[in-house]
Amino acid sequence: MEASHPTAWKTNACPPPATFRACHSRRRRDRARVQSVFANPLRILALLAVASLAAGCGSQSTDVADTQPAAAETQRGADPDQAQPTEVVSQFLDRVRRGGQEASSNELLTKLAQQELTRIGRPFEFPGSPDTRFEVRQAFPVPDQDDAVWVHTFLTEPSDSGENFQYEVVWTLRKETEGWRVSGFVIDQGDGMEPLEFDFENGDEMAARLAALEQTEGPVNR
């Protein structure tokens, strides 16, 4: 599937987080335009970090995730125990989008991630924009970790002015007995800034990041 073409910025496909800095250097001019609206999609991604709690508790569905159309229907019906990493991410985002007990995304997290997100207890109604889209690209092996992969995706988010902005989001998955499961994500913050990681398996760190966002943008939980 071809990459989407946002009106404000067309991204160049970048490989996993380890090479973000190289990508930054060749996209410095375009990134300067994107950084001014970074806070809005970052907030949505922070909410996504604990959206599985709401999805497992009967929250209402909001159209926020989009996967490759040619494979979306197959991936939704695929057995997650046998699914490839890209399929698991597509299923995870689709289940978050649909919500409800029958579409719980919680089971697609690692066991430790489930425990940690439950421990910090941050359920909420997912408030993502209907125009927010995820595009799932491909998986990359994590160096020196046979049981871990990165899955490269893009987030396209409209701004208040009507322009579309695109951000790279790389999901981390670990191989467990049940199959590949999501353990967190990394988002590219733009030129001169370190990629920002949300580790679902570290509840204290997640709670701290969400608290920091609340201080600047108001409560995450409604």
Secondary structure as GFF3:
##gff-version 3
##sequence-region A 1 222
A	DSSP	three_ten_helix	17	19	.	.	.	ID=ss1
A	DSSP	alpha_helix	20	26	.	.	.	ID=ss2
A	DSSP	alpha_helix	28	35	.	.	.	ID=ss3
A	DSSP	alpha_helix	39	48	.	.	.	ID=ss4
A	DSSP	alpha_helix	51	55	.	.	.	ID=ss5
A	DSSP	alpha_helix	69	77	.	.	.	ID=ss6
A	DSSP	alpha_helix	85	98	.	.	.	ID=ss7
A	DSSP	three_ten_helix	101	103	.	.	.	ID=ss8
A	DSSP	three_ten_helix	106	108	.	.	.	ID=ss9
A	DSSP	alpha_helix	111	120	.	.	.	ID=ss10
A	DSSP	beta_strand	133	141	.	.	.	ID=ss11
A	DSSP	beta_strand	148	158	.	.	.	ID=ss12
A	DSSP	beta_strand	164	176	.	.	.	ID=ss13
A	DSSP	beta_strand	179	187	.	.	.	ID=ss14
A	DSSP	beta_strand	196	199	.	.	.	ID=ss15
A	DSSP	alpha_helix	203	217	.	.	.	ID=ss16
###
